[in-house]
């Protein structure tokens, strides 16, 4: 049959029950397949060795007849050469699919993978570590909480595609932010860990340009936090207590005093719940930064009286509660402490109170091993690690000695048993 466009249009197989084939007398192997519903498509049929190959070229309404005939001739040549057109077509489709996948991968943004990373890694992190990732990647408008957050360091990378994160991008990121060196350094470390995770993930590997975040010129830009030495001196104690007791927030005042006397880390105290405190046996269970099971510390007389003072009017599960904070407890006690420091012309951070705890104990000649156990510091000697086990009564007696010495220094500036 001589296939022409008018001839093909006239073909009607609506009375057939199976597809019908019409072969072109001009081009061997080229034909038209017509279904009982009169759907028409160009096809090619050839032989590879002893096997027949039938390949659909395309719909008659889409392909021009001459183009379909030329393509059939190309397929015929392939068959004569022993090349299987079906295999070659599958290879081409696979190559195109892979090409599209790679092009799509290049459009993946930092923020999309970051959220997946947090979800995948949350169970492996301590709550504090997870919270660090959340806080350092906040920014913009949060529709769920109807709040606008100041852009934090990691948030500033959110709109970049992973494929755009060159060394120059990171250098510019580290050069042009107004955050404290400690914050910038931590943001870089968290970002580096995230991108290392991406490199180990099949969907995101090899997307970040080589010699990028780990290059020497980027590392040279990362701030080196300097070790702090802020600490209360013996002569600071009385005026410091006087100013603390003038604070309008009694919760923050008590937090600052308890930090100095117990040596606890800031978040260990601020996240403390009433269920963590046992007033009968005079102990408190704090969420230790290192030990997953937490650690037990003794309650001294003055610290206990301060906690009982807060308990009288408490309506929260948290001891240092805050209705303004999402987490339910005070998060930022810095402002109050900074005001006190300005009045006294001293430098002191919340962690400086923990440093003061260890330093002032030298004046009081308190046992170092007991203080380290209470504050959650690892033992520094073989005997301490493996042979000394101090019961809670012994720890309480040591801490009470320290508290008594502190109060002795400020006895004229503090009421030991507030109402």
Buried (B, 14 or more C-beta within 10 A) or exposed (E): EEBEEEEBEEBEBEEEEEBEEBBBEEBBBBBBBBBEEEEBBBBBBBEBEEEEBEBEBBEBEEBEBEEBBEBBBEBBEBBEEEEBBEEEEEEEEEEEEEEEEEEEBEEBBBBEBBEBBBEEBEEEEEEEEBBBBEBBBBBEEEEEEEEEBEEBBBBBBBEBBBBBBBBEBBBEBBEEBEBEEEBBBBBBEBBBEBBEBBEEBEEBEEBBBEEBBBBEEBBEBBBEEEEEEBBBEBEBBBBBBBBBBEBEBBBBBBBBBBBBBBBBBBBBBBBBBBEBBEEEEBBBBBBBBEEEEBBBBBBBBBBBBBBEBBEEEBEBEBBBBBEEBEEBBBBEBEEBBEEBBEEBEBEBBBEBBBBBBBBBBEBBEBBBBBBBBBBBBEBEEEEBEEEEEBEEEBBBBBBBBBBBBBBEBBEEBBEEEEE
